Amino acid sequence: MTLTATERAKTIGRVLAGLLVALYLLAPFSWLVLTSFMHERDALSVPPQWIPSEPTLENYKIFLDPTGTRAIVGSRAAAQMLPGMLNSLIAALGTALLNLVLGTLAGYSLARYDFRGRTTLLMLYLSSRMLPGIALIVPLYLVMKTYGLLDNLAALVVTYLTFTLPFTIWLLRNYFQAVPRSLEEAALIDGCNWLQMVAKILLPAAAPGLVAAGMFAFMTAWNDYLFAVILTSTMAAKTLPVVVAGFATDVTTERTLMASGGVMAVIPPLVLAFIFQRLIVQGLTSGATKD
């Protein structure tokens, strides 16, 4: 098939536009990765160095042995990197799990049962997503202080649930509405109880929505800085964003360590996104648009 000059020009234009968009999206992350392999003097050089002249793994090694390498101002923050990553993982997985359990129960109830105030309840869930987090930080802090949950991962999980659960309920409700009632009735007639029916029929049919909701909850908890820095104070509950921010002090800023910490923080959600990318796209484009 031979393209005309106009079609070739349009094709070239689309390719160039795609490359520009890709460059715009990937350039900051690429610079972050390159900086993580630089020495501090190269990261501070003027004009800036885009490619490391002498690549090094020192910035990553220091997270494993903060006291055995060069003396740095940010060595304390470097020692907190792996514990902070573990805290983030616990908070994110706990948020995602509870989010799916509660969202499944609420979404199924709203999809299958017709009761007074159902529409109002749905709109209330949706309106709760309009509140900015900064407006809730003071009352949340006072509540957590009253119940002795400050500097506790449980406080972070409960806080993140308030932001992720409304989205999950809306998404899963739409998925459950798309599952024919006849499938549920057939499973119950065949001898399944309600929990078996949910496990064998309902959840597999809503798998894309569950993965999308779980990833949304995980990413919300993993990336949060505001609530983590207010509600935590020690490594008993400090999460990765708070630890990485610790590389910027009143004395100096360890740019290379901050960059390598940022790269390490990106890896877990990036791996999950690659593994579940098909289900995530299907869940967001299908379940979220069904009536």
C-alpha positions in Angstrom: 0.0 0.0 0.0 1.5 3.3 -1.1 0.9 6.4 1.0 0.3 9.8 -0.5 2.5 12.7 0.4 -0.3 14.1 2.7 -0.6 10.7 4.5 3.1 10.4 4.9 3.3 13.9 6.4 0.5 13.0 8.9 2.2 9.8 9.8 5.5 11.6 10.4 3.7 14.2 12.4 2.0 11.6 14.7 5.3 9.8 15.2 7.1 13.1 16.1 4.2 14.1 18.4 4.4 10.7 20.1 8.2 11.0 20.6 7.8 14.5 22.1 5.1 13.3 24.5 7.3 10.3 25.5 10.3 12.6 26.0 8.2 14.9 28.1 7.0 12.0 30.3 10.3 10.1 30.5 12.8 12.9 30.8 12.3 13.6 34.6 12.5 10.0 35.5 15.5 9.4 33.2 17.3 12.3 34.9 16.4 10.8 38.3 17.9 7.5 37.3 21.1 9.1 35.8 21.6 11.3 38.9 21.4 8.2 41.2 24.6 6.9 39.5 26.5 10.2 39.9 28.9 11.4 42.5 27.7 14.3 44.5 30.2 16.7 42.9 28.8 15.8 39.4 25.2 16.3 40.5 26.2 19.8 41.7 28.3 20.7 38.7 27.6 23.8 36.6 26.6 23.5 33.8 24.8 20.3 34.9 26.0 16.9 33.7 23.3 14.9 32.0 25.3 11.7 31.7 27.5 10.4 34.7 31.2 10.8 33.8 32.1 8.2 36.4 29.1 6.0 37.1 29.0 4.6 40.7 26.8 2.3 42.8 27.9 4.0 46.0 24.5 5.7 46.4 22.8 2.4 46.5 25.4 0.6 48.6 25.0 3.1 51.4 21.4 2.1 52.0 22.7 -1.4 52.8 25.6 -0.2 55.0 25.2 3.5 55.9 28.1 3.4 58.4 30.6 1.6 56.2 30.9 4.1 53.4 31.7 7.8 53.1 30.6 10.1 55.9 27.5 12.0 54.9 25.0 14.3 56.5 22.2 12.1 55.3 23.6 8.8 56.7 20.9 8.7 59.3 18.2 9.0 56.6 20.0 6.4 54.5 19.9 3.9 57.5 16.1 4.4 57.6 15.6 3.7 53.9 14.9 -0.1 54.1 12.8 0.1 57.3 10.8 2.9 55.7 10.3 0.8 52.5 9.0 -2.0 54.7 6.6 0.3 56.5 5.3 1.6 53.2 4.8 -1.9 52.0 2.9 -2.9 55.1 0.7 0.2 55.0 0.1 -0.1 51.2 -0.7 -3.8 51.3 -2.9 -3.4 54.4 -4.8 -0.5 52.8 -5.3 -2.4 49.5 -6.5 -5.6 51.3 -9.0 -3.9 53.6 -10.1 -1.7 50.7 -11.0 -4.7 48.6 -12.7 -6.6 51.4 -14.9 -3.6 52.5 -15.4 -2.4 48.9 -16.6 -5.8 47.8 -19.2 -6.1 50.5 -20.4 -2.5 50.1 -20.3 -2.6 46.3 -22.3 -5.9 46.2 -24.9 -4.6 48.6 -25.4 -1.4 46.5 -25.5 -3.4 43.3 -27.9 -6.1 44.3 -30.2 -4.7 47.0 -32.7 -1.9 46.5 -33.1 0.0 49.8 -34.2 3.5 50.7 -31.3 6.1 50.5 -29.1 4.0 48.2 -28.6 6.8 45.7 -28.0 9.3 48.5 -25.4 7.0 50.0 -23.7 6.7 46.7 -23.6 10.4 46.2 -22.2 10.8 49.8 -19.4 8.4 48.9 -18.6 10.4 45.8 -18.7 13.8 47.5 -16.3 12.6 50.2 -13.6 12.4 47.4 -14.0 16.1 46.9 -12.5 17.0 50.3 -8.8 18.0 50.1 -6.6 16.0 52.5 -5.1 19.2 54.1 -8.6 20.1 55.4 -8.8 16.8 57.3 -5.4 16.6 58.7 -6.1 18.4 62.0 -9.3 16.4 63.0 -7.6 13.2 61.9 -4.6 14.0 64.1 -6.8 14.7 67.1 -8.8 11.5 66.6 -5.6 9.4 66.3 -4.1 11.1 69.4 -7.3 10.4 71.4 -7.1 6.7 70.6 -3.4 6.4 71.0 -2.7 5.6 67.3 -0.1 8.3 66.6 3.1 6.9 65.2 1.3 3.7 64.3 0.9 2.1 60.9 -2.8 1.3 61.8 -3.4 5.1 61.8 -2.1 5.4 58.2 -4.1 2.4 57.0 -7.4 3.8 58.5 -6.6 7.3 57.0 -5.9 6.0 53.5 -9.1 3.9 53.6 -11.1 7.1 53.9 -9.8 8.2 50.5 -9.6 4.9 48.6 -12.8 3.2 49.7 -15.3 5.5 47.9 -13.6 4.9 44.6 -13.6 1.2 45.1 -17.2 1.0 46.1 -18.3 2.9 42.9 -16.1 0.8 40.7 -17.0 -2.6 42.1 -20.7 -1.7 42.2 -20.6 -1.2 38.4 -18.9 -4.5 37.9 -21.3 -6.4 40.1 -24.2 -4.9 38.3 -22.8 -6.3 35.1 -22.8 -9.9 36.4 -26.1 -11.7 35.6 -28.1 -12.7 38.6 -28.7 -16.0 36.9 -25.1 -17.0 37.5 -25.5 -16.4 41.2 -28.8 -18.2 41.3 -27.3 -21.2 39.4 -24.4 -21.4 41.8 -26.7 -21.3 44.8 -29.0 -24.0 43.3 -25.9 -26.2 42.7 -25.3 -26.2 46.5 -22.9 -23.2 47.0 -23.4 -21.0 49.9 -23.1 -17.2 49.6 -19.4 -17.1 50.3 -18.6 -19.9 47.8 -20.7 -18.1 45.2 -18.8 -14.9 45.7 -15.4 -16.7 45.5 -16.3 -18.8 42.5 -18.6 -16.6 40.5 -18.6 -13.0 41.5 -14.9 -12.2 42.2 -13.6 -13.9 39.0 -16.1 -11.9 36.9 -15.0 -8.7 38.6 -11.2 -9.4 38.6 -10.3 -6.4 36.4 -12.2 -4.1 38.7 -10.6 -5.7 41.8 -7.1 -5.3 40.4 -7.7 -1.7 39.4 -9.1 -0.8 42.8 -6.4 -2.6 44.6 -3.7 -0.8 42.6 -5.3 2.5 43.2 -5.4 1.9 46.9 -1.8 0.6 46.9 -0.5 3.6 45.0 -2.4 6.1 47.2 -0.9 4.6 50.3 2.6 4.2 48.8 2.9 7.7 47.5 1.4 9.6 50.5 3.6 12.1 52.2 1.2 14.6 54.0 -0.5 12.2 56.4 2.6 10.1 57.0 4.8 13.1 58.0 2.1 14.4 60.4 0.9 11.1 61.9 4.4 9.5 62.4 7.5 10.5 64.1 9.8 7.5 64.5 10.8 4.5 62.4 8.0 2.5 64.0 5.8 3.9 61.3 7.8 6.3 59.1 7.1 5.5 55.4 9.4 5.8 52.4 8.3 9.3 51.2 9.1 10.7 54.6 12.5 9.0 54.7 13.4 10.2 51.2 12.5 13.8 52.2 15.0 13.5 55.1 17.9 13.7 52.7 17.1 17.5 52.5 18.2 19.1 55.7 19.0 22.5 57.0 22.7 21.9 56.4 22.7 20.4 52.9 20.8 18.3 50.4 22.1 14.9 49.4 20.9 15.0 45.8 22.3 11.7 44.7 21.0 9.8 47.7 17.6 11.4 47.2 17.7 10.4 43.5 18.6 6.8 44.3 16.0 6.7 47.0 13.4 7.9 44.5 14.4 5.2 42.1 14.0 2.5 44.8 10.6 4.0 45.7 9.4 3.7 42.1 10.4 0.0 41.6 7.6 -1.8 43.6 4.6 0.0 42.1 6.3 -0.1 38.7 6.7 -3.9 38.9 3.0 -4.3 40.0 1.9 -2.1 37.2 3.7 -4.2 34.6 2.4 -7.4 36.0 -1.3 -6.3 36.1 -1.3 -3.7 33.3 -3.9 -5.5 31.2 -6.3 -5.9 34.1 -5.7 -2.4 35.3 -6.6 -0.9 31.9 -9.6 -3.1 31.5 -10.8 -2.3 35.0 -10.6 1.4 34.6 -12.0 1.6 31.1 -14.8 -1.0 31.4 -16.1 -1.2 35.0 -15.9 2.6 35.6 -18.2 3.3 32.7 -21.0 0.8 33.1 -24.3 1.9 34.5 
